[in-house]
Amino acid sequence: MRFLPSKLYVRIHYEYFSGKKLDLDDPIDFNAKIEWYKVFFRPKILNTLVDKYAVRAYVEEKIGVQYLNEIYGVYNKAEDIPFDELPNMFVIKATHSSGHNVIVRDKSQLDIHKIVKQLNKWLKTNQYYRKGQEWAYKDVKPRYIIEKFLKEKDKDTLVDYKFYCFNGVPKFIDVHLDREKDHKQGCFDLDFNILPFGKSKNYKSISEGLKKPENLEEMVDLSKKLSENIPFVRVDFYSVNGKSFFGEMTFYPSDARNAFYPEEYNKIIGDYFQLPKLNASKTPITSLKDLKY
C-alpha cells in the first residue's frame, strides 16, 4: 500500500483515519490539507527542515545559535557512537524519522548492545514509507545526533510547546507534558489561555495548573521567524528554566491521523491553512519562490 502513487495513497490514508472522502481539488479540514501538502508541496528545503541535524544551520541563520541545544556528535552508524566518552545523561535522536529517540538518564544502566541493535534497525527505516508518505522525509540521510540532556528545575520531563504557524503567523500552541508517565495535552492561545479544543482524544486533557512560561513571548516571536513564507509548519520549542530551546519543525503533525475535537475545529483550523495555487498542470510546488495564492 505504501508504494502506491501519492495521489491514490493519501486518499486511502485520509479515508481510513477520518472516515471521510478526500477531495484533493478542494480539501477543507486541516488533515485534508496536510494530505494535499504531502502530494503537492515539495520544495527541497523541506528535506533540510525536517532533518534534526541539517535544520540547525537554518535555525542559526534565522534566529541564532543560542537557541540550539548542545550536541555531542553526529553519527552515520550506531557502532561509531563513543558511549564511553558521553556524559551520564544524554539523548539520541534519529535525524531522518519521527519518534526514534533514546533518552538516557543513567548511562550505567544502559544495555549498549541492545541499544546499538535498535539504532541500526531504525537506520533502515524510511519515514516516507514507514508512515503516510510524508514527502519531506523521503531523501533525508539516516544518522543519529546526540544532544545534551535538558532538565527543567522541579520537573521530571520537559514541557513541549508546539506552535502551529500559518504563513509565518502562529495561531495557537499545542502543549504536551508528562510524556513518559502520564501524557497530557492541551491547546492554548498566544497569551496562554486554554482553548476549547484538543488534539486527539487519545491524550488526557490539560485542564488547569500549567503556568505560563516566562519566555512565551520570545518563543512566539522565534516561531514567526522560523515559519516565515511557509504555508504551514509546526515549530516546536522547549522552555528550560526560562531559556528557549528549538526542538524541531514538522509539516505533517501526527501524519494527518489524529483529528482535533470537537469536530468543528478541524474546519476552523483548516481555514487558517491557505494552500498555495498550483500551475495549470497541477505539478508539485518545488520552490518557496513559486508560491502564489
N, C-alpha and C positions, 0 to 999 in steps of 0.2 A: 504493500500500500504506500509506503513512504517514498517509493521511487516513481510514483505516478507523476504526470505533468502537474506543475504547481497549481494551475487554474482549477484542475479537477480535484486535486488533493485538498486544497483549502475549503472547497465546497463540502466535501465529505467530512472533513475535520470540524468545520463550523457546525454542521447539522448534527453531528454526533454529540458535541458538547453542549449545544444550545437548544437543540430540538427545533431549530428554525432553518429555513432555506436561506442560502447566501446569494444575494444579488450583487455580483462584482461590479455591475454598471452603476449601481446606486446603493452602496452599503449605508446603513442608517446607525445602528448602535455601535458602541465602542469596539467590541470584539470583532464585529463585521469589518470595521475599518482596519483593525490590526491584521486581519486575514488579507485584505486588499494590500496593505503595506508589504506583506511578505512577497507578494507577486509583482507589484509594480514600483516599489520604492527601493532602488538598488544602487545608490551612489556608493562608490568604492570606499569612501571614508567610513562607512558603517562597519566595515571589517576591522578598521583600526579602533573605532569607538567601543566595540564590544570586547576587544582583546584586553584583558586585565593588565597586561604589561604595556602594550603599544599605546594604550589610551593615556598613559602617564605623560607622554610628550605633549599631547593635546591639552591636557589639564594644566600642565606647567605653562604653556604658551597663553592659555586663556585666562587663568586666574592666579597662577603662581605655584611654585614648588612647595610652599609652606603648607598647602592643603593636601599633600600626598603623604600617605603613611610610609615609614621607613621600610626598605626591603633589604633582605639579606642575600638574595641571589635569584637568578632565573635559570632553569634547568630543562634541557630537552629530554632527559631520561631520569627516571626515579633513582637509578643506581648512581647518578652523579651528585645527588644531594649529600652534602657533608654533615650528616646528623651529629657527629661528634663535635663539630665546630659551632653548632647552633645553640642559642640560649635555651634555658629550661622551658620557656613558653614561646610559641610562635604559631603562625597559621600558614598552611599550604593551600594555594588556590590554583585550580586549573585555569589557564588563561583563555582556553578555547571553548569552554562549556559553562553551563549553569548548574550550581548546586554541588559541584565536585570539589569539596573543601575538606581539609583535615584541621581541626582545632586542637592544638597540643597545649595542655595546661601543666603537664608534668612529664618531661621527656623521659625520666627514669622509668615511667610506666608504659612507654611506647614499645609496641612489638614492631620493630623496624622491618623485619622480613615480611610480615603481614601487610604493613603499610606500603612497602615498595611494590608488592604484588598487586595491591589495589590500585595504586597510582599508575602502574603500567597498563592495567586493564582500562582505566579511564583515558589514557593517551590514545587508545584505539577507537574511542568514541567520537563520532562526528555529530555535533549538536543539531545540525541541519536535518539529518536523517533520524537522530535519536528522538526528536520530538515532532513538532508540526511544520517542518520545512522553514525554520527561522533563517532566512537567507543571509542575514548579516554574519552568521557564524560559519557559513559554509567553507570559506577559504582561510579561516584563522589557523595559524600554526599551533599544533598541540605542544604545550610545555607547561611548566609549573613555576609560579612565583611564590617566594616565601617572604612573608611580611611580619613585622613586629606585632606582637600580641597587644591589642589595645584594651585597657581596663579603665572603666569609669568608677570613681570613688563611690563606695557603698552600693554597688550594683554587681550582680553576678554576670550579667550579659549586657551587651550594648543595645541601645535603642536604635532602631533602623528607621531613618526618615527618608521616604521615597517621594520626591516631588514630581507630580505629573505636569509636564510642561508642553504647551502648545504654541508653536511659533515663538519660542522664547519667553512665554508667559506662564509661570507656574500658577495652576488653578487650585490645587489642593495637595495635601500631604497624606500619603498612606503610611501609617506608623505601625511598626511591629516591635514587640518586646517579649522577653522571656521565651525566645525561640526553643531553647534546649529543654525546658522543663514544663512550661505552661503557656504555649504560644497564644498571644492575644494580638488583635488588630483593630485599628480604628482609623477613620478618615477625619482630617482636621482642616479648617481653613487656614489662611496665612497668618492669622492672629492667634492661632492655636485654640480655636473653639471647635468642639467636636461637631461633626456634620451628621445629618440624619441618614447616612447610608454607609455600607461597608463593602469590603472586597472579599467575597466568598463566605458562605455560611459555615465553611469547614473550620474557621477560626473562632475562638472565643472573642467577644467584643470588649474593647476598652470602653468602659462607661464613665470612669472618673478616676481621679487620683494621680494622673500623669501630669507632672509640672511642665510648663512651657520652658523649652531650653533657652538659656540666656543669649545664645548666639543664633536664635532663629532668624532674625532679620538678615544676618550675614549669610546663612545658608540659602535663604530665598534669593538674595542678590547673586550668589555664586551660581545657583541653578539657572537663573536668567542668562548669565553669560555663557554657560556651557551649552545651553539649548538654543542659542540664537540661530535663526534661519533654518531650524529643523521643524517640520510639521508637527511631529510628536516625538518626545523621548522622555523616559523616566530617569531622573537624575537622583542617585542615592547618596546620602551623607550620613556620617556618624557625628554625634556631638560627644566629645570626651573631655569632661571637666572644663566645659566652656570653649573648647577648641574644635573647629570644624575639620573633619577628615573626609575626603572624597571616597565613595565606595565603588560605584560602577554606573554605567549608562546602559539602559535597557530599552529596546524598541518593541518588544513583544511581551508585555507583562503576563506572566502565568501562561504563556504560549496561547493566549486567547481562549483558555479553557474555563477560567473562573469568571462568572458574571458578577456585576455589582448587584446589591439588593438594598431596598426594594427594586423591583424590575424596572420601574420608570427611569431610574438613574442610568441605565445602560444607554438610553437615548439622550438624556440630558448631558452626560459626559461625552457621548458620541458627537453631540453638536459642537463641543469645544474643538473637535478634531476636524480641521478643514483640510481635505485632501487636495493635493496639487492636481492640476489638469494634465491629462495625457495628450500626446500628439494624436493626429488623425489615425495613425496605425496602431495606437494603443500599445506601444512598446514601453518597457520599463524605463523609469527615470534613472539615469546613471550619473547625474551630477547635480549638486545643490544649486549650481548656477542656472540650471534649466527649469527651476521651479516657477510655475505660473498658477495663478488662482482665478 
